[in-house]
Amino acid sequence: MKFLNGKVFRAALREYAVKKFVDIKFKLNEKTKIFVHCKYECGWRVYASQISGELTFQIKTMVPTFSGVKHRVMQDVSVDLSINQVYRAKRKTREFILGDERLQYGKLRDYAGMIRVTDVGSKVILQTEITKPNTQPKFKRIYVRYNAQKVGFLVGCRPLVGLDGCHLKGKFGGHILSTTARDENDNIFPVALDDIGRPDELNMVFISDRQRADELKAALWSYVAATTVKEFEKRMQDMKELDKEAWEY
């Protein structure tokens, strides 16, 4: 991981320490290299240095293992907590600050209604399911496309869209698919978001340009390796069905 300069790296380090509750201590804090570790000697440490001939700072070593909360409690109140107790306390603290994640799902219908009212023309599809008889419906997936995004794409973006996805690492997991485009300044422009839940339930198959190229390459080598006319003609027919332009070429 690289940072613009030492100042930017130090700022990112401070932000990381606040978010992860790490009490850091500088062992080296020089112009060209920085080495920090956990104040309580829990094993967490980071070493970064300046790239030769540049101002850029790059992390060379990082050990993210951290049990600083356990050490801090031991230092402050002389109570030795187990790792499980620390994680349970952390979970309860997050619930206190951010609220119960399960209850937040119950607000999705209100959120969908608010989007439709405040950004007229937006599209929101919320799908739920009942997994057991006589129980409340549960969240399954949601699709959101703001009208402002639609107008922005039609007016100021190139007629190309990209599809990307990522795993949700929260309590309930799932996947988010995002559709993006490129605007006139060559910046990424979000078009729509879709929390699809479990993708295996949708039976979706995505074929990228790279996958298509790999398929064509495999087909090419298969007919090159044909040893009879009949086999060659059969494999050429497979190529035609796969990509007619490639077959004609």
PAZAPA-4460 file (N, C-alpha, C; in steps of 0.05 Angstrom, whole numbers, plus 32768, in hexadecimal, padded with zeros to 4 digits):
% residues 249
    n_x    n_y    n_z   ca_x   ca_y   ca_z    c_x    c_y    c_z   seq   type   mol
   8011   7FE8   8000   8000   8000   8000   8012   8019   8000     1      M     A
   800A   802C   7FEF   801A   8044   7FEC   800B   805D   7FF4     2      K     A
   801A   8072   7FFE   800E   808B   8006   801E   80A2   7FF9     3      F     A
   8010   80B8   7FF5   801C   80CE   7FE6   8036   80D7   7FF2     4      L     A
   8037   80DA   800D   8050   80E2   801A   804E   80D9   8038     5      N     A
   8062   80E1   8047   8062   80D9   8064   804C   80E5   8073     6      G     A
   8044   80FE   806D   802E   810C   807B   8014   80FD   8077     7      K     A
   800F   80F5   805E   7FF6   80E6   8058   7FF6   80CB   8067     8      V     A
   800D   80BE   8067   800E   80A4   8075   8009   80A7   8093     9      F     A
   8015   80BB   809F   8010   80C0   80BC   7FF3   80C6   80C2    10      R     A
   7FE6   80D5   80B0   7FCA   80DB   80B4   7FB9   80C2   80B2    11      A     A
   7FBF   80B1   809E   7FB1   8097   809B   7FB6   8085   80B3    12      A     A
   7FCE   8086   80BE   7FD5   8076   80D5   7FC5   807E   80ED    13      L     A
   7FC2   8098   80F1   7FB2   80A2   8108   7F95   809A   8105    14      R     A
   7F8A   809D   80ED   7F6E   8095   80E8   7F6A   8077   80ED    15      E     A
   7F7D   8067   80E4   7F7C   804A   80E9   7F7C   8044   8107    16      Y     A
   7F8D   8052   8116   7F90   804D   8133   7F76   8053   8141    17      A     A
   7F68   8069   8138   7F4F   8071   8145   7F39   805C   813E    18      V     A
   7F37   8054   8125   7F22   8042   811D   7F26   8026   8129    19      K     A
   7F3F   801D   812B   7F45   8002   8134   7F4C   8000   8152    20      K     A
   7F4B   8017   815F   7F51   8019   817C   7F6D   800D   8182    21      F     A
   7F80   8015   8172   7F9C   800D   8176   7FAC   8023   8184    22      V     A
   7FB8   801D   819A   7FCA   8031   81A7   7FE6   802D   819B    23      D     A
   7FED   8040   8189   8006   803D   817A   801C   804C   8188    24      I     A
   8034   8042   8183   804D   804E   818D   8061   804E   8177    25      K     A
   806D   8066   8172   8081   8069   815D   809C   805F   8167    26      F     A
   80A7   804C   8159   80C3   8043   815E   80D6   8052   814C    27      K     A
   80CC   8058   8133   80DB   8069   8120   80C7   807D   8115    28      L     A
   80CE   8096   8115   80BD   80AB   8109   80CF   80BF   80FB    29      N     A
   80DB   80B5   80E5   80EE   80C6   80D7   80E2   80CF   80BC    30      E     A
   80F1   80E0   80AF   80E8   80EB   8096   80E4   80D6   8080    31      K     A
   80F4   80C2   8080   80F3   80AE   806B   80E9   8092   8074    32      T     A
   80E5   808E   808D   80DB   8074   8096   80CC   8077   80B1    33      K     A
   80B7   8066   80B4   80A6   8067   80CC   80A1   804A   80D4    34      I     A
   80A4   8045   80EE   809F   802B   80F9   808E   802F   8113    35      F     A
   8076   8024   8113   8065   8027   812B   805C   800B   8133    36      V     A
   8056   8008   814D   804D   7FEF   8157   8039   7FF4   816E    37      H     A
   802C   7FDF   8176   8018   7FE1   818C   8025   7FE8   81A6    38      C     A
   801A   7FFC   81B4   8025   8005   81CD   8027   7FEE   81E2    39      K     A
   8014   7FDB   81E0   8012   7FC5   81F3   8020   7FAC   81E9    40      Y     A
   8030   7FAE   81D5   8040   7F98   81CB   802F   7F80   81C4    41      E     A
   8019   7F85   81B5   8006   7F70   81AE   800E   7F62   8194    42      C     A
   8022   7F6C   8186   802A   7F60   816D   8024   7F71   8155    43      G     A
   8012   7F84   8157   800B   7F95   8140   8022   7FA8   813A    44      W     A
   8029   7FAB   8120   803F   7FBE   8119   803D   7FC4   80FB    45      R     A
   8048   7FDB   80F4   8049   7FE4   80D8   8064   7FF2   80D3    46      V     A
   8070   7FEC   80BD   8089   7FF9   80B5   8085   8004   8098    47      Y     A
   808A   801D   8094   8088   802A   8079   80A0   803B   8075    48      A     A
   80A8   803E   805B   80BF   804E   8055   80BA   805C   803A    49      S     A
   80CA   8071   8035   80C7   8080   801D   80D4   8072   8005    50      Q     A
   80C7   8072   7FEF   80D2   8065   7FD7   80E9   8077   7FCC    51      I     A
   80FE   806A   7FC5   8116   8079   7FBC   810F   808A   7FA4    52      S     A
   8117   80A4   7FA5   8112   80B6   7F8F   80F6   80C2   7F8E    53      G     A
   80E5   80BB   7FA2   80CA   80C5   7FA2   80C3   80CF   7FBE    54      E     A
   80AC   80DC   7FC0   80A1   80E3   7FDB   808E   80CE   7FE5    55      L     A
   8087   80BB   7FD4   8074   80A6   7FDB   807D   8095   7FF2    56      T     A
   806B   808F   8005   8070   807D   801B   8062   8062   8014    57      F     A
   8070   804C   8019   8065   8032   8014   8067   8021   802D    58      Q     A
   8052   8012   8034   8053   8000   804B   8063   7FE7   8042    59      I     A
   8077   7FE1   8051   8088   7FCA   804B   8081   7FB2   805C    60      K     A
   8079   7FB8   8075   8072   7FA2   8088   805A   7FAB   8098    61      T     A
   8046   7F98   809A   802F   7F9D   80AB   8026   7F83   80B7    62      M     A
   8024   7F83   80D1   8019   7F6C   80E0   7FFF   7F75   80EE    63      V     A
   7FE8   7F6E   80E2   7FCF   7F79   80EC   7FC4   7F6B   8105    64      P     A
   7FD2   7F56   810F   7FC9   7F49   8127   7FC7   7F5C   813E    65      T     A
   7FB0   7F5D   814C   7FAD   7F71   8160   7F9C   7F66   8177    66      F     A
   7FA6   7F69   818F   7F97   7F63   81A8   7F9C   7F79   81BD    67      S     A
   7F9D   7F91   81B3   7FA4   7FA8   81C4   7F8F   7FAE   81DA    68      G     A
   7F75   7FA8   81D3   7F60   7FAD   81E7   7F65   7F9C   8200    69      V     A
   7F6B   7F82   81FB   7F71   7F70   8211   7F88   7F7B   8222    70      K     A
   7F9D   7F84   8216   7FB4   7F8F   8225   7FAD   7FA9   8234    71      H     A
   7F9D   7FB9   8227   7F95   7FD3   8233   7F85   7FCE   824D    72      R     A
   7F72   7FBB   824B   7F61   7FB5   8263   7F73   7FAA   8279    73      V     A
   7F85   7F99   8272   7F97   7F8D   8286   7FA8   7FA3   8293    74      M     A
   7FB2   7FB7   8283   7FC2   7FCC   828E   7FB1   7FDF   82A0    75      Q     A
   7F98   7FE5   8297   7F88   7FF9   82A5   7F7A   7FEE   82BE    76      D     A
   7F6E   7FD6   82BD   7F5E   7FCC   82D3   7F68   7FB1   82DD    77      V     A
   7F7E   7FA7   82D2   7F89   7F8D   82DB   7F75   7F76   82D8    78      S     A
   7F67   7F76   82C2   7F54   7F60   82BC   7F5D   7F53   82A2    79      V     A
   7F61   7F39   82A4   7F6B   7F2A   828C   7F53   7F1E   827D    80      D     A
   7F4E   7F2A   8266   7F37   7F21   8256   7F40   7F0D   8241    81      L     A
   7F2E   7EFB   823A   7F33   7EE8   8224   7F2D   7EF6   820A    82      S     A
   7F37   7EEC   81F4   7F33   7EF7   81DA   7F15   7EF7   81D3    83      I     A
   7F07   7EE2   81DB   7EEA   7EE1   81D6   7EDB   7EF7   81E4    84      N     A
   7EE3   7EFC   81FD   7ED7   7F12   820C   7EDC   7F2D   81FF    85      Q     A
   7EF4   7F31   81F4   7EFA   7F4A   81E6   7EE8   7F4D   81CE    86      V     A
   7EE5   7F38   81BE   7ED5   7F3A   81A6   7EB7   7F3E   81AC    87      Y     A
   7EAE   7F32   81C2   7E92   7F36   81CA   7E8E   7F53   81D2    88      R     A
   7EA1   7F5E   81E1   7E9F   7F79   81EA   7EA0   7F8C   81D2    89      A     A
   7EB1   7F86   81BF   7EB2   7F97   81A7   7E98   7F96   8198    90      K     A
   7E8C   7F7E   8195   7E73   7F7C   8187   7E5D   7F8C   8195    91      R     A
   7E5B   7F8A   81AF   7E47   7F99   81BE   7E4C   7FB7   81BB    92      K     A
   7E65   7FC0   81BB   7E6B   7FDC   81B8   7E62   7FE6   819D    93      T     A
   7E67   7FD6   8188   7E5F   7FDE   816D   7E40   7FE0   816B    94      R     A
   7E32   7FCD   8178   7E15   7FCE   8178   7E0B   7FE7   8186    95      E     A
   7E19   7FEF   819C   7E11   8006   81AB   7E15   8020   819A    96      F     A
   7E2B   8021   818B   7E31   8039   817C   7E21   8039   8161    97      I     A
   7E20   8023   8153   7E14   8022   8138   7DF8   8017   8138    98      L     A
   7DEF   800B   814E   7DD5   7FFF   814F   7DD6   7FE2   8146    99      G     A
   7DC0   7FD3   814C   7DBE   7FB7   8145   7DBA   7FB4   8127   100      D     A
   7DCC   7FA5   811A   7DCA   7FA2   80FD   7DB0   7F95   80F4   101      E     A
   7DA5   7F83   8104   7D8C   7F76   80FD   7D75   7F8A   80FC   102      R     A
   7D75   7F9C   810F   7D5F   7FB0   8110   7D61   7FC4   80F9   103      L     A
   7D7A   7FC9   80EF   7D7D   7FDB   80D8   7D70   7FD1   80BF   104      Q     A
   7D6E   7FB7   80BB   7D61   7FAC   80A4   7D43   7FB4   80A4   105      Y     A
   7D38   7FB7   80BB   7D1C   7FBF   80BD   7D16   7FDB   80B3   106      G     A
   7D2B   7FEB   80B0   7D27   8007   80A6   7D2A   8009   8088   107      K     A
   7D2F   7FF3   807A   7D35   7FF4   805E   7D1C   7FFE   804E   108      L     A
   7D04   7FF6   8056   7CEC   7FFF   8047   7CE9   801D   804A   109      R     A
   7CEE   8027   8062   7CEC   8044   8066   7D02   8052   8055   110      D     A
   7D19   8046   8054   7D2F   8052   8044   7D28   8052   8026   111      Y     A
   7D1C   803C   801D   7D13   803A   8001   7CFF   8050   7FFB   112      A     A
   7CEB   8053   800D   7CD6   8067   8009   7CE2   8083   8009   113      G     A
   7CF6   8088   801A   7D03   80A3   801B   7D11   80A9   8001   114      M     A
   7D1E   8095   7FF5   7D2C   8099   7FDC   7D18   80A0   7FC6   115      I     A
   7D02   8092   7FC5   7CEE   8098   7FB0   7CE2   80B4   7FB2   116      R     A
   7CE0   80BD   7FCB   7CD4   80D8   7FD0   7CE8   80EE   7FCA   117      V     A
   7D01   80EB   7FD4   7D15   8100   7FD2   7D23   8101   7FB7   118      T     A
   7D23   80EB   7FA9   7D30   80EA   7F8E   7D1D   80DD   7F7B   119      D     A
   7D08   80EC   7F73   7CF2   80E1   7F63   7CFD   80D5   7F49   120      V     A
   7CF4   80BD   7F43   7CFD   80AE   7F2B   7D12   8099   7F32   121      G     A
   7D19   8097   7F4B   7D2C   8082   7F54   7D1F   8067   7F54   122      S     A
   7D2F   8053   7F51   7D25   8037   7F51   7D30   8028   7F69   123      K     A
   7D1F   801D   7F7A   7D27   800D   7F91   7D17   7FF4   7F92   124      V     A
   7D24   7FDD   7F91   7D16   7FC4   7F93   7D20   7FB6   7FAC   125      I     A
   7D0F   7FB1   7FBF   7D15   7FA3   7FD8   7D07   7F88   7FD9   126      L     A
   7D16   7F73   7FDA   7D0B   7F58   7FDA   7D0F   7F4A   7FF5   127      Q     A
   7CFA   7F3F   7FFF   7CFC   7F30   8019   7CF2   7F14   8015   128      T     A
   7CF6   7F03   8029   7CED   7EE7   8027   7CE5   7EDE   8043   129      E     A
   7CD3   7ECB   8044   7CCB   7EBE   805D   7CD6   7EA2   805D   130      I     A
   7CEA   7E9E   806F   7CF8   7E84   8070   7CEA   7E6F   8080   131      T     A
   7CD9   7E78   8094   7CCB   7E65   80A4   7CAE   7E6E   80A7   132      K     A
   7C9B   7E5C   80AA   7C7F   7E64   80AC   7C7A   7E75   80C6   133      P     A
   7C68   7E88   80C3   7C60   7E99   80DA   7C77   7EA9   80E5   134      N     A
   7C89   7EB2   80D4   7C9F   7EC3   80DC   7C9F   7EDC   80CC   135      T     A
   7CAE   7EF0   80D5   7CB0   7F0A   80C7   7CC1   7F06   80AE   136      Q     A
   7CBC   7F15   8098   7CCC   7F13   8080   7CE9   7F1D   8086   137      P     A
   7CFC   7F10   8078   7D18   7F18   807B   7D22   7F24   8062   138      K     A
   7D36   7F36   8065   7D43   7F43   804E   7D50   7F2E   803C   139      F     A
   7D4D   7F31   8022   7D5A   7F1F   800F   7D6D   7F2F   7FFD   140      K     A
   7D64   7F44   7FF0   7D75   7F54   7FDF   7D68   7F6F   7FDA   141      R     A
   7D78   7F82   7FD1   7D6E   7F9D   7FCB   7D7D   7FA8   7FB3   142      I     A
   7D6F   7FB7   7FA2   7D7A   7FC5   7F8B   7D74   7FE2   7F8E   143      Y     A
   7D88   7FF3   7F8A   7D84   8010   7F8C   7D91   801E   7F74   144      V     A
   7D81   802E   7F66   7D8A   803F   7F50   7D7E   805B   7F53   145      R     A
   7D8E   806E   7F5B   7D84   8089   7F60   7D7F   8096   7F45   146      Y     A
   7D6A   80A7   7F44   7D64   80B5   7F2B   7D7B   80C8   7F23   147      N     A
   7D87   80D4   7F37   7D9E   80E6   7F31   7DB4   80D7   7F23   148      A     A
   7DB8   80BD   7F2A   7DCD   80AD   7F1D   7DC5   80A7   7F00   149      Q     A
   7DAB   80A1   7EFC   7DA1   809B   7EE1   7DA5   80B3   7ECF   150      K     A
   7D9D   80CB   7ED8   7D9F   80E3   7EC8   7DBD   80E9   7EC3   151      V     A
   7DCE   80E7   7ED7   7DEA   80EC   7ED4   7DF7   80D9   7EC0   152      G     A
   7DEF   80C0   7EC0   7DFA   80AC   7EAE   7DF2   80B3   7E91   153      F     A
   7DD9   80B9   7E8D   7DCF   80BE   7E72   7DDA   80D8   7E66   154      L     A
   7DDE   80EC   7E78   7DE7   8106   7E6E   7E05   8109   7E6C   155      V     A
   7E14   80FE   7E7F   7E30   8104   7E81   7E43   80ED   7E81   156      G     A
   7E3A   80D4   7E7B   7E4D   80BD   7E7C   7E4F   80B0   7E61   157      C     A
   7E65   80A1   7E5E   7E69   8091   7E46   7E55   807A   7E46   158      R     A
   7E4D   8070   7E2E   7E39   805B   7E2D   7E45   803F   7E33   159      P     A
   7E54   803E   7E49   7E5F   8024   7E52   7E5B   8022   7E70   160      L     A
   7E55   800A   7E79   7E52   8005   7E96   7E64   7FEE   7E9E   161      V     A
   7E6D   7FEF   7EB7   7E7C   7FD9   7EC3   7E6E   7FCD   7EDB   162      G     A
   7E72   7FB4   7EDF   7E65   7FA6   7EF5   7E7B   7F9C   7F08   163      L     A
   7E78   7FA1   7F22   7E8B   7F98   7F35   7E7C   7F8F   7F4E   164      D     A
   7E89   7F7F   7F5E   7E7C   7F74   7F76   7E90   7F71   7F8D   165      G     A
   7E85   7F70   7FA5   7E96   7F6C   7FBD   7E86   7F5D   7FD2   166      C     A
   7E95   7F50   7FE4   7E88   7F42   7FFA   7E82   7F56   8011   167      H     A
   7E6C   7F51   801E   7E65   7F60   8036   7E6F   7F51   804E   168      L     A
   7E80   7F5E   805E   7E8D   7F50   8074   7E80   7F55   808F   169      K     A
   7E67   7F5E   808E   7E58   7F62   80A7   7E4D   7F48   80B3   170      G     A
   7E3B   7F4B   80C5   7E30   7F34   80D4   7E21   7F21   80C2   171      K     A
   7E14   7F2B   80AD   7E02   7F1A   809D   7E0E   7F14   8081   172      F     A
   7E25   7F1F   807B   7E31   7F19   8061   7E22   7F23   804A   173      G     A
   7E26   7F16   8033   7E19   7F1F   801A   7E2C   7F2A   8006   174      G     A
   7E21   7F34   7FF0   7E31   7F40   7FDB   7E24   7F59   7FD0   175      H     A
   7E34   7F6C   7FC9   7E2A   7F85   7FBC   7E35   7F85   7F9F   176      I     A
   7E23   7F89   7F8C   7E2B   7F8E   7F71   7E27   7FAC   7F6B   177      L     A
   7E3A   7FB8   7F5E   7E39   7FD4   7F57   7E3D   7FD8   7F39   178      S     A
   7E2C   7FE9   7F2D   7E2F   7FF0   7F11   7E3B   800C   7F0F   179      T     A
   7E50   800E   7F01   7E5E   8028   7EFF   7E63   802F   7EE2   180      T     A
   7E67   8049   7EDD   7E6E   8053   7EC3   7E85   8067   7EC5   181      A     A
   7E8D   8072   7EAE   7EA2   8087   7EAE   7E96   80A0   7EA3   182      R     A
   7E99   80B6   7EB2   7E8F   80D0   7EA9   7EA2   80DD   7E96   183      D     A
   7E9C   80F6   7E8E   7EAC   8104   7E7A   7EC8   810B   7E84   184      E     A
   7ECB   810C   7E9E   7EE6   8111   7EAA   7EF5   80F7   7EB0   185      N     A
   7EEA   80E1   7EA7   7EF6   80C7   7EAB   7EF6   80BE   7EC8   186      D     A
   7EE3   80C8   7ED7   7EDF   80C0   7EF3   7ECA   80AA   7EF5   187      N     A
   7ECC   809A   7F09   7EB8   8085   7F0D   7E9D   8091   7F16   188      I     A
   7E88   8089   7F09   7E6D   8093   7F0F   7E5B   807C   7F17   189      F     A
   7E51   807B   7F30   7E3F   8065   7F39   7E24   8067   7F2B   190      P     A
   7E1A   8051   7F22   7E01   8050   7F14   7DEB   8042   7F25   191      V     A
   7DF2   802B   7F31   7DDF   801D   7F41   7DED   800A   7F55   192      A     A
   7DDF   8003   7F6A   7DE9   7FF0   7F7E   7DD5   7FDA   7F83   193      L     A
   7DDF   7FC2   7F88   7DCD   7FAC   7F8C   7DD9   7F99   7FA1   194      D     A
   7DCB   7F97   7FB8   7DD3   7F83   7FCC   7DC4   7F69   7FC5   195      D     A
   7DD3   7F56   7FBA   7DC6   7F3E   7FAF   7DC4   7F27   7FC3   196      I     A
   7DCD   7F2C   7FDB   7DCD   7F16   7FEF   7DE0   7F00   7FE7   197      G     A
   7DD5   7EE8   7FE2   7DE6   7ED1   7FDB   7DE4   7ECE   7FBC   198      R     A
   7DFB   7ED3   7FAE   7DFA   7ED2   7F91   7DF4   7EB7   7F85   199      P     A
   7DFA   7EA1   7F94   7DF5   7E86   7F8A   7DD7   7E81   7F86   200      D     A
   7DC6   7E90   7F94   7DA9   7E8D   7F92   7D9F   7E99   7F78   201      E     A
   7DAE   7EAB   7F6C   7DA5   7EB8   7F53   7DAC   7EA9   7F3A   202      L     A
   7DBF   7E96   7F3C   7DC8   7E86   7F25   7DD2   7E99   7F0F   203      N     A
   7DE1   7EAD   7F17   7DEC   7EC0   7F03   7E07   7EB7   7EF9   204      M     A
   7E0D   7EBC   7EE0   7E27   7EB7   7ED4   7E30   7ED0   7EC6   205      V     A
   7E48   7EDA   7ECD   7E53   7EF2   7EC0   7E6B   7EE9   7EB0   206      F     A
   7E6C   7EF3   7E97   7E83   7EED   7E85   7E91   7F08   7E7F   207      I     A
   7EA9   7F0A   7E86   7EB9   7F22   7E81   7EC7   7F20   7E67   208      S     A
   7ED2   7F37   7E5E   7EE2   7F37   7E45   7EF9   7F24   7E48   209      D     A
   7F05   7F23   7E60   7F1C   7F11   7E64   7F14   7EF4   7E61   210      R     A
   7EFC   7EED   7E6C   7EF2   7ED2   7E6A   7EED   7ECB   7E4C   211      Q     A
   7EE1   7EDE   7E3D   7EDC   7ED9   7E21   7EF7   7ED5   7E12   212      R     A
   7F0B   7EE5   7E18   7F25   7EE2   7E0B   7F31   7EC6   7E11   213      A     A
   7F2E   7EBD   7E2A   7F39   7EA3   7E32   7F2B   7E8D   7E23   214      D     A
   7F10   7E90   7E1F   7F01   7E7C   7E11   7F09   7E7A   7DF3   215      E     A
   7F0D   7E92   7DE7   7F15   7E92   7DCB   7F31   7E87   7DC8   216      L     A
   7F43   7E8D   7DDB   7F5E   7E82   7DD9   7F5E   7E64   7DDB   217      K     A
   7F4D   7E59   7DED   7F4C   7E3C   7DF1   7F40   7E2F   7DD7   218      A     A
   7F2C   7E3C   7DCB   7F20   7E32   7DB3   7F34   7E32   7D9C   219      A     A
   7F43   7E48   7D9A   7F58   7E4A   7D85   7F6C   7E33   7D86   220      L     A
   7F76   7E2E   7D9E   7F8A   7E19   7DA1   7F7E   7DFD   7D9D   221      W     A
   7F64   7DFA   7DA3   7F58   7DE0   7D9F   7F56   7DD9   7D81   222      S     A
   7F4F   7DED   7D70   7F4D   7DE6   7D53   7F69   7DE5   7D46   223      Y     A
   7F7C   7DF4   7D51   7F98   7DF2   7D47   7FA3   7DD6   7D4C   224      V     A
   7F9A   7DCA   7D62   7FA4   7DAF   7D6A   7F95   7D99   7D5D   225      A     A
   7F80   7D9F   7D4D   7F70   7D8A   7D3F   7F82   7D7A   7D2C   226      A     A
   7F7E   7D60   7D2C   7F8F   7D4E   7D1B   7F80   7D43   7D04   227      T     A
   7F66   7D47   7D02   7F57   7D3D   7CEB   7F46   7D54   7CE0   228      T     A
   7F3D   7D51   7CC7   7F2C   7D66   7CBA   7F11   7D68   7CC9   229      V     A
   7F06   7D51   7CCF   7EEC   7D51   7CDD   7EEE   7D5E   7CF8   230      K     A
   7F03   7D58   7D07   7F07   7D65   7D21   7F0B   7D83   7D1F   231      E     A
   7F1B   7D8B   7D0A   7F20   7DA7   7D05   7F06   7DB6   7CFF   232      F     A
   7EF5   7DAB   7CEE   7EDB   7DB7   7CE7   7EC9   7DB9   7CFF   233      E     A
   7EC9   7DA5   7D0F   7EB8   7DA5   7D28   7EC1   7DBB   7D3A   234      K     A
   7EDB   7DBF   7D3E   7EE4   7DD3   7D51   7EE1   7DEF   7D45   235      R     A
   7EE3   7DF2   7D2A   7EDE   7E0B   7D1D   7EC0   7E13   7D21   236      M     A
   7EAE   7E00   7D20   7E92   7E05   7D25   7E8E   7E0F   7D41   237      Q     A
   7E9C   7E03   7D54   7E9A   7E0C   7D70   7EA4   7E29   7D73   238      D     A
   7EB9   7E30   7D64   7EC3   7E4B   7D64   7EAE   7E5E   7D59   239      M     A
   7EA0   7E56   7D44   7E8C   7E67   7D37   7E75   7E6D   7D4B   240      K     A
   7E6D   7E58   7D5A   7E58   7E5C   7D6D   7E61   7E6D   7D84   241      E     A
   7E7B   7E6C   7D8B   7E85   7E7C   7DA1   7E88   7E99   7D99   242      L     A
   7E93   7E9F   7D81   7E97   7EBA   7D78   7E9A   7EBA   7D59   243      D     A
   7E85   7EC3   7D4C   7E84   7EC2   7D2F   7E99   7ED3   7D22   244      K     A
   7E9F   7EEB   7D2E   7EB4   7EFC   7D23   7ECF   7EF0   7D24   245      E     A
   7ED5   7EE3   7D3A   7EEE   7ED5   7D3D   7EF0   7EBE   7D29   246      A     A
   7EDA   7EB0   7D24   7EDA   7E99   7D11   7EDF   7EA3   7CF5   247      W     A
   7ED2   7EBA   7CEE   7ED5   7EC5   7CD3   7EF2   7ECE   7CCF   248      E     A
   7EFE   7ED9   7CE3   7F1A   7EE3   7CE1   7F2D   7ECC   7CDC   249      Y     A
***
